[in-house]
Amino acid sequence: MSRGGSNPICKPLVEDYVFDTSSLRVLFRHFYESRFPSLWEGFDGLVRAGRIVSVRDVGKEISVRHKEDRLAKWAKSYPSLFHLPTEEELLFVTELLRIRHFQTMIKRQSILEGRPSADPFVIAKAKYLPGTVVTQELRKKNASGIPNACERFSVSCINLEGFMEREDWSF
């Protein structure tokens, strides 16, 4: 599914993606395997090729919030999808969270309850992969969400439809 010219000197455009929980939820909630078999063939192929990845805390969010649904069962079949943060990524998360505005990415209640907070790790993974964050969060003026942090740190960020457009998928 890569694109690019036929000139052997030109490297085909191949992009890597870091998925947030929100986009995986939408994908599993609205795109059933029986109705969109070619989507799932392509999506699982990109996961197997390592072009779609995520982070450990997204895996934890899925296991906590979606215990026995299709998404949780699918995630269990791809444990290598959910990467541990590298040292470089952890340093970036520290840098990101030093900015008071972005500290709200990790909710106080989540900390108190020991729940995962994947957002800063998703951004860090995309920054150092390098790749593009795929999230359903919207950029809002003065917000501290994923799209705003991505913009601040020059990390590419799109939604699920943007992902499908970049891969030139239509169903």
C-alpha positions as CSV (number, residue, x, y, z in Angstrom):
1,M,0.0,0.0,0.0
2,S,3.0,2.3,-0.2
3,R,3.0,5.1,-2.7
4,G,5.8,6.6,-4.7
5,G,7.3,7.0,-8.1
6,S,8.7,4.2,-10.2
7,N,12.2,5.8,-10.2
8,P,14.4,3.4,-8.2
9,I,16.3,6.4,-6.8
10,C,13.2,7.8,-5.3
11,K,12.2,6.3,-2.0
12,P,8.5,5.4,-1.9
13,L,6.5,7.5,0.6
14,V,5.8,5.1,3.5
15,E,4.4,6.6,6.7
16,D,4.3,5.1,10.2
17,Y,1.3,5.8,12.5
18,V,0.9,5.8,16.3
19,F,-2.7,5.1,17.2
20,D,-4.4,6.7,20.2
21,T,-7.2,4.8,22.0
22,S,-9.9,7.1,20.6
23,S,-9.1,6.1,17.0
24,L,-9.0,2.4,17.8
25,R,-12.4,2.7,19.6
26,V,-14.0,4.4,16.5
27,L,-12.5,1.8,14.2
28,F,-13.8,-1.1,16.2
29,R,-17.2,0.6,17.0
30,H,-18.1,1.5,13.4
31,F,-16.1,-0.7,11.0
32,Y,-17.2,-4.3,11.4
33,E,-15.0,-7.0,9.9
34,S,-17.9,-8.6,8.0
35,R,-18.8,-5.3,6.3
36,F,-15.3,-3.9,5.7
37,P,-13.1,-6.9,5.1
38,S,-10.6,-5.0,2.9
39,L,-10.2,-2.4,5.5
40,W,-9.3,-5.0,8.1
41,E,-7.0,-6.8,5.7
42,G,-5.1,-3.6,5.1
43,F,-5.1,-2.4,8.7
44,D,-3.9,-5.8,10.1
45,G,-1.3,-5.9,7.4
46,L,0.1,-2.5,8.4
47,V,0.1,-3.7,12.1
48,R,2.0,-6.8,11.1
49,A,4.4,-4.7,9.0
50,G,5.1,-2.5,12.0
51,R,3.7,0.6,10.3
52,I,0.9,0.9,12.9
53,V,2.1,1.0,16.5
54,S,0.8,2.3,19.8
55,V,2.1,2.5,23.3
56,R,1.8,0.4,26.4
57,D,-0.7,2.8,28.1
58,V,-3.1,2.6,25.2
59,G,-3.0,-1.2,25.7
60,K,-3.8,-0.7,29.3
61,E,-6.6,1.8,28.6
62,I,-8.1,-0.8,26.3
63,S,-7.9,-3.6,28.8
64,V,-9.4,-1.4,31.6
65,R,-12.2,0.3,29.6
66,H,-13.1,-2.4,27.0
67,K,-12.5,-5.6,28.9
68,E,-14.3,-8.1,26.8
69,D,-15.3,-6.3,23.6
70,R,-13.9,-6.8,20.1
71,L,-11.2,-4.2,20.6
72,A,-9.8,-5.9,23.7
73,K,-9.8,-9.3,22.0
74,W,-8.1,-7.9,18.9
75,A,-5.5,-6.0,21.1
76,K,-4.6,-9.3,22.9
77,S,-3.8,-10.8,19.5
78,Y,-1.2,-8.1,18.8
79,P,0.8,-7.6,22.0
80,S,3.8,-6.3,20.1
81,L,1.7,-3.4,18.9
82,F,1.9,-1.7,22.3
83,H,5.5,-0.4,22.8
84,L,7.2,0.4,26.0
85,P,8.6,4.0,26.1
86,T,12.3,4.4,25.2
87,E,14.6,6.5,27.3
88,E,14.4,9.3,24.7
89,E,10.6,9.2,24.8
90,L,10.5,9.3,28.6
91,L,12.7,12.4,28.5
92,F,10.3,14.0,26.0
93,V,7.3,13.2,28.2
94,T,9.1,14.9,31.1
95,E,9.8,17.9,28.9
96,L,6.1,18.0,27.7
97,L,4.7,17.8,31.3
98,R,7.1,20.5,32.5
99,I,4.8,22.9,30.6
100,R,2.0,23.7,33.0
101,H,-0.5,24.0,30.2
102,F,0.0,20.4,29.2
103,Q,0.0,18.9,32.7
104,T,-3.8,18.6,32.4
105,M,-3.2,15.8,29.8
106,I,-2.8,13.5,32.9
107,K,-5.9,13.8,35.0
108,R,-5.5,14.0,38.8
109,Q,-8.2,11.4,39.2
110,S,-6.4,9.0,36.9
111,I,-3.2,9.4,39.0
112,L,-5.1,8.8,42.2
113,E,-6.9,5.7,40.8
114,G,-3.8,4.3,39.1
115,R,-5.3,4.5,35.7
116,P,-3.1,4.8,32.5
117,S,-2.7,8.1,30.8
118,A,-1.5,7.4,27.3
119,D,-1.6,10.8,25.6
120,P,1.9,12.1,26.3
121,F,3.4,8.7,25.5
122,V,1.5,8.6,22.1
123,I,3.0,12.0,21.2
124,A,6.5,11.0,22.3
125,K,6.3,7.7,20.3
126,A,5.3,9.6,17.1
127,K,8.0,12.2,17.7
128,Y,10.9,9.7,17.9
129,L,9.6,7.0,15.6
130,P,9.1,9.3,13.6
131,G,5.5,8.9,12.8
132,T,2.0,10.5,12.7
133,V,-0.4,10.4,15.6
134,V,-3.8,9.1,14.8
135,T,-6.4,10.4,17.2
136,Q,-10.1,11.5,17.2
137,E,-9.3,14.4,19.5
138,L,-9.9,17.8,17.9
139,R,-7.6,20.7,18.0
140,K,-9.2,23.5,20.1
141,K,-7.9,26.9,20.8
142,N,-6.0,27.0,24.1
143,A,-6.7,23.3,24.8
144,S,-4.1,20.9,26.1
145,G,-5.1,17.8,24.1
146,I,-3.1,15.7,21.7
147,P,-3.5,17.9,18.6
148,N,-2.4,21.0,20.4
149,A,0.6,19.3,22.0
150,C,1.5,17.8,18.6
151,E,1.4,21.2,17.0
152,R,3.5,22.7,19.7
153,F,6.2,20.0,19.2
154,S,6.0,19.7,15.4
155,V,4.5,16.2,15.4
156,S,2.2,15.2,12.6
157,C,-1.4,14.5,13.8
158,I,-4.4,13.3,11.9
159,N,-7.7,11.6,12.6
160,L,-8.9,8.1,11.4
161,E,-10.3,9.6,8.1
162,G,-7.0,11.4,7.5
163,F,-5.2,8.1,8.0
164,M,-7.4,6.4,5.4
165,E,-6.8,9.3,3.0
166,R,-3.1,9.1,3.4
167,E,-3.2,5.4,2.7
168,D,-5.5,6.1,-0.2
169,W,-8.1,3.7,1.0
170,S,-11.8,3.8,-0.1
171,F,-14.5,1.3,0.6
